[in-house]
Amino acid sequence: MLLVNNKPLKQGSTPNTASISTPSNAPPDISALSISSMSDYHVFDFPGKDLQREQIIDLLDQQGFIPDDLIEQEVDWFYNSLGIDDLFFSKESPDVLANIINSLYASKLDAFAKSKFSQLQLNTGFNNVNNNANASNQIDSTLINDEIVQEAEPPHGNVKLPHSHPQSFNIRNKIITNNHAILIETNNICPTRLSSSSSASLAADFERDSINNEHFLDCSSPYQLDSVIDDLFLDNKSRKSSRCVSYWTQESGLKLSFIYESVFDDNISKQIPPAKLLNGEIDGISDKIMLQVTSPENKRLYGLLIKLVQEREGPIIKTVHSIENNDEIRLLVAFKRFTTKKYYSALTSLFHYYKLNPSKFYLESFKQSDSINDDIIIFSIYLNKTLQSDDILPNDLELSIRQIEKEASLLYAIPDNSFRRVYEDRQFSPQEAVYAHVGSIFINHFINRLGANYQALISQLNLNESNTLLLEIVDNLKKKLRSETFTKQMIIANLEKYHKIVSKLYKNFAELHHYQDNAKKLENTLSYQRFSKLEPFANDQEFESYLNKFIPNDSPALLILKTLNLFNKSILKTNFFVTRKVAISFRLNPELIMPKSEYPETPFGIFYVIGNTFTAFHIRFREIARGGIRIVVSRTLDAYEVNSRSIIDENYQLASTQQRKNKDIPEGGSKGVILLNHGLTTQDHTFIAFSQYVDAMIDILIKDPLKEKYIDLLGHEEILFFGPDEGSAGFVNWATEHARKRGCPWWKSFLTGKSPKLGGIPHDEYGMTSLGVRAYVNEIYKTLELTDKKIFKFQTGGPDGDLGSNEILLSTPNEVYVGLLDGSGVLCDPNGLDKLELVKLAHERKMVSNYDKAKLSELGFLVTIDDMDVMLPNGTIVANGTTFRNTFHTEVFKFVNRVDLFVPCGGRPSSINLNNLSSFIDERTNKSKIPYIVEGANLFIAKSASVALEKHGCILFKDMSVNKGGVTSSSLEVLASLSLNDNDFVNKFIGHSTDRTQLYKDYVVEVQKRIMENAELEFHQLWNLRNSTNSPTTKLSITLSQTINKLNDDLIDSNELWNNDLVLRDYLLLNKIIPKLLIDIAGPENILENIPVPYLKALISSYLSSSFVYKFGIDVDIGKFLEYIGDLKREAYASS
């Protein structure tokens, strides 16, 4: 006999399942596993129920709130009419249950009194509105509140509230303890129906709504307490796993939810093989109570869903019919915990939109490991056809559930949108609300806040980079316009106000991108009926005419709605209508949304991805392009708003810089930026955002046979190549494996910087990026004869990061660190930090907060971001450690007397700009306080500030020249995977032992050698140009990169070299470009066959363009180039 709390289950509740056996090694038929709500979950027998009931009656009698002759009626109603399982009566005390019954009775009594008063209002106020203009003064508006309902007087004429009218009350109550909660709520409150303070307005609303018959016929609203289940339990990482069961009462709209902390058997293994999952052997990961009240079929059903969740990204959503109850339909949703937020309340609001009433809602948690991050959640929702409202016919119910399946996936990606109120009022469908949400974010990033007047001003000013004061004024004006005009709140408010226009634009969007195969199957659903009634704009002329007709010409709504229309026009493909997705992705046309006045070089392509915890973009400048994925976190809302305002500019500048850095390799430049919502800073948060970003991008890069088709207006497949960057370096292995699992043919080259077991060359392990940075530092030392002189050094980016740790490990003996800062705080000592301690931290990849403070001098200090009101050795008071860290690079000279070399290895873009430039200029000499800067971190110094620093005497080398070692390594990593067949790549390059093959080790050395050679070649060309032209290296770096890229583009478009001089072509590939190590393994003929022809062409053009410019300079003279090609030809024919 099964026992729960030593109490037996009722016998005979499990159906005969002999005919529903499935072999354990085959996936079970999911439709055969849902018997009925009464069989899937057994009826629990609580022997102490009668005694408990009597105890409650006694308590209620003693308290005296309910009349004596109604107590038993109220208790019977509570025990027998609400469908509550005896299991929950067994878990609650008589005191708690008596209090619940009291609150329910009080709510019914309160509603009864209000119904009488509302009748009085209608009789005295509404009827006289047309006859008396001052009728509003006849009713005390303070008595009208948001819980008024319209109800007839009880037929018995008795002041006692009869049980024949349970629909007459409203309640919202919650009982929350440390490990469980009870939520009690009805949803027939109408907060927006009778809220006006004037009687005239009330009457007008009443007459209109009586005619329209919409609001008063459906006076329900979504359950507000559902958010408690999300916020306090499901999404709360401080809470353990929970189990929740909710019951509905159709007549009253009463919902009761019981939430309890799950209890698992930790003595049973959590590692369950797939075959056992399919057989329902889930005891080790299941709540003990659930195991005792559920059927074997339900366990197998849950095992199947768990297996599917383990295999895929995103939710698993299934609809099944109960075998034993033809009236019952069951919706199942399974997903990984914490991969979405507010999903429980999003789903219940979806049922509200479709006017569907579930009977039971089970929330089950499954513990796969000791980490709650691995939990799997399953929602099991039962609906009965005959318990739905009269206007929902049985066939409509099934169609509505099918539509809910699609929209449950959409809400998984965006469960909480900015247009919830409009959606709950059914002025937006779920799809329209999400469309408006992603559209509002697009508008926030791409609306033209600067306007024509700003552009006219700029053209009149004739800005010159030497006029730093004017540049600073213009830059501040630009920032002010972007931060104070067209705020996010204004955009949302105007889209709400003109929601009908938004709906029409949604229809334009949907007609263009919704694949129509399944549309006819959903014709009877509420969502489809609404969609079919929407009238899209026929063309731009009609759209403009509509705006001019209904919107004032000085309204900000004009530009807001025009930008939403621009969003529609720019979309080339999207996964919006693909059922199973984890985030929503769009491929956009940059020519339409990135004006040349702000973005002089138009990118090749831009992707826009929006998830439940992030907003992200990806910009690339060539069809074949490579660049890292950067994750930006914001500890505070203020930081998030700053980051949000700059994300597009940052992404563009990073991709543009990458394009210039990639001048030595066949791929163009790209960059991805993922901006997490504020407060999400842990590695768990960043991984979820990264994984959803990658999966959503893949959705519209391939044609996945397991997913629906999407409309592709681009017309051809695309390939993106990602790499590691800030925040994403630890996730590249996962992304590679995931691309393979999704069936991407280019999975081997999709991500670079992956682990050696996948054929990757980790940048951080081999210091690939730092080798290029150090080459510039060392060449400065050699050129200026500083190698043996003491150099006082300052660095941003600490020993925990790739660039920062390797910069410390590669630093030369003459360097003395005086300042170092990272994500954890600031480390400073004007007498010099202990080099051995820094090397130790770098090897261990630990932050500066782990520095041994005993090794600081009397003037040294460590301030962490969590420190408050700290006094430093020089008497400075640090009020806030985070603020101190963020600004320390501009205040370093308050604490040290001298910095010779500054190497930024981390930090936010434009950390040095015209606004804080004065911090780096000596007032007495007008010279830069720092003589040498090598910009390892991307965009750390704004271009205008770089030029100004050089004007004041600083020798400065920009990121696009310095920070290119990583992309060189990535490109050569891809070349190895393309050059070798699968057998050689796996067996000879990767190998099968834990030790790396000799080929791999030798290839790493070859990559490192090329990085340093390229860096030295560019350094000397820039140094010579600087001396000969007296131009700043900031400008020369840009010019040099543009020159190489322009020549590269010209050469790659020409077939002359490829088709007409095979000797030279093959000589360059086999002797100058492809490493000999790879040729020796594959063979010269095979290697040229293995590498795709477009990639071979790109290899030749990139080599010729970069090697020519490094040798001859930035003036591309056709005579010199022909002479250069002639020399190479002679070499080629001499060796043939």
Summary of the structure (lengths in Angstrom):
residues: 1136
radius of gyration: 34.3
end to end distance: 87.6
largest distance: 114.3
contacts: 3804
relative contact order: 0.05
helix: 51%
strand: 14%
